[in-house]
Amino acid sequence: MTYLDYNATTPIDIRVAEAMLPFLYGHYGNPSSTHSLGISAKAAVEQARAQVASLIHCLPDEIIFTSGGSESNNMVLKGVAHTFRNKGKHIITSVVEHPAILKPCKYLESLGYEVSYVPVDSYGMVDPSDIESLITDKTILVTIMHSNNEVGTLHPIEEIGRICKRRGVLFHTDASQSVGKVPIDVVALGVDFLTIAGHKLYAPKGVGALYMREGLHIEPLIHGAGHERGRRAGTENILLEVGLGKACEVAMTAIQSNALIELTAYFYNRLKESFGETIHLNGHPERKLPNTLNISFLGYDGHKILDSLCDVAASTGSACHAGTTNISPVLAAMGVSDRVGRGAVRFSLGRHTTREEIDTVVVSLQKVIKEYQHETWNNH
Ligand SMILES: Cc1ncc(COP(=O)(O)O)c(C=O)c1O
């Protein structure tokens, strides 16, 4: 099996697993306890917090551990909506966000909030001036994803950050797909909140973090005891938090390598050589994640291609809403036609992908497309 679905999830890095092991067995103390087992558990959590902070260039206290990207997104949207409801009830987001943003927005709309959804261009990118023109004195939050999970397009976050700062509006970015793949500096981005999802960067599933700028206070999503400085209740999940911390430390060096960019470019060139004008790249050709190739095989059905490629794990649309033959809402928002969109396959490469695997996948694709053509020809 060749795994080319790293945007859906990643395997746990061996270094991450090794860092977690002691916390699976011996080190079971509660970080709130004052005895030695508690003290060492607390030290492990704080080390992990510092490792996460270091990757995105913030202070350790600005990191709140959560159960993942969905929780971090929900915490920001619902927390800001509740806390600033007397200032206004207007939120701005984009049409290409993950359901972990769109669904809480729908929920807030049901409570009387107004949500504006900015469109995207044919590359799947928002235009900052569209956002600026929607801001009113009732706007309490702008939330725009750092990169798109399906096509990999990177949004102009720094520019939007500058606009939000100038207009005095809080700004959140869902960086679930970006952290660990591209360098992130929360100060340079000008964000007040940033979402991290552990399982997209070789940490286990079920752990994530929220960056919340120092000095900000929002209503917590989970009320209880004073964990995470009163921002998210519940005894710390030390095992997973240590895993996320280590994954962030490993990512610091992995990000500096160009290997993945080169491998993805190699894959794209091999596909161009093999299929020429019968493929189309969805998403921005340069301003995109280094590992993501969303390719439409024109005139074919992406689901059928993947079913025939039984030794390759990839996605059509996105893994979160696979199993439907409608074109994905992201491709539709980009103005991709039904014919082009139906042929879309998302390949997302990762740390363990090799050139040999890419060569094998290209040969398998050539075979599948040939069989497909043969079948179509015979049916006519
Ligand atoms: C852009 C984006 N946001 C949020 C999420 C949800 O993250 P999690 O699975 O950690 O809840 C995902 C996962 O696919 C994602 O791609």
The ligand as a Gaussian input file, in Angstrom:
#p B3LYP/6-31G(d) Opt

LIG

0 1
 C       -8.419000      22.413000       7.707000
 C       -8.862000      21.487000       8.791000
 N       -9.414000      21.990000       9.907000
 C       -9.811000      21.210000      10.919000
 C       -9.711000      19.830000      10.836000
 C      -10.202000      18.989000      11.976000
 O       -9.136000      18.576000      12.793000
 P       -9.314000      17.373000      13.823000
 O       -9.494000      16.142000      13.008000
 O       -8.039000      17.371000      14.625000
 O      -10.509000      17.685000      14.677000
 C       -9.164000      19.248000       9.691000
 C       -9.075000      17.778000       9.538000
 O       -9.217000      17.229000       8.479000
 C       -8.716000      20.103000       8.648000
 O       -8.165000      19.616000       7.523000

